[in-house]
Amino acid sequence: MLHTRVVGDLEKRLPVTLEKMVEYVESNRKEIITPIFIVLNYVENVPYVDVCVGIDPYDE
């Protein structure tokens, strides 16, 4: 499972984060095996997004 958290300007940072996650998977020769989960959360009325995706843990 690959996970990251996006805080701040979610509209600008979320697309960049998704691109970086896909780039990481491709550059490490892994395969995405689940949908990308995007979960919006709040702490003290401050939003953040958790982004998770399952990757194949085995090398090619």
Secondary structure, 3 states (H helix, E strand, C coil): CEEEEEECCHHHHHHHHHHHHHHHHHHCCCCECCCCEEEEEEECCEEEEEEEECECCCCC
